[in-house]
Amino acid sequence: MDEYIKTFDEFPLWGKVLLALPFVDILWQIYRLFKSIKNNYTIGVVLAIVLILFAPFMWIVDIVSIAVQGKILWFDDSKTDNKKDGE
């Protein structure tokens, strides 16, 4: 699970965009799920499962967030970013 997260974080920008295309975007949904499990973020786990099942439109959000921020949008990011700042 940690390797999956690390691999996706290290992809170049063009690789992240390719993985955000329709039907392949399920890989980003799994990334969100693994990231929430790793951070023990229960709401994130539940939301990631819901997104896997019911949100085929997330590829649009993912492409826009990759273009703007260089990474996908997820709630755990603010939680882990604050940890890094405080350490």
C-alpha positions, 0 to 999 in steps of 0.5 A: 500500500505504501509503495502504491502511494509512493509510486503515484506521488512520484509519477511525472505530471504527464503520467498523472494526467494519463492516469486521470483519464476516464476508466483509468481514473479508478486507479486514483480512487484506489490511491485515495482509499489507500491514503485514507487507510494509511492515515487512519482517516475513517471519513476518507475511507468511506468517501473513497469507497463511495467515489469508487462506486458512484462517481465516474465524473471524478476524472474531470476533477482529477485532471483539473487538480493535477493541472493546477496543483500537480496532485489530486485533490483529497481531504487527507492532504491537508491533514498530512501537510499540517503534520509535515509543517509541525514536525 
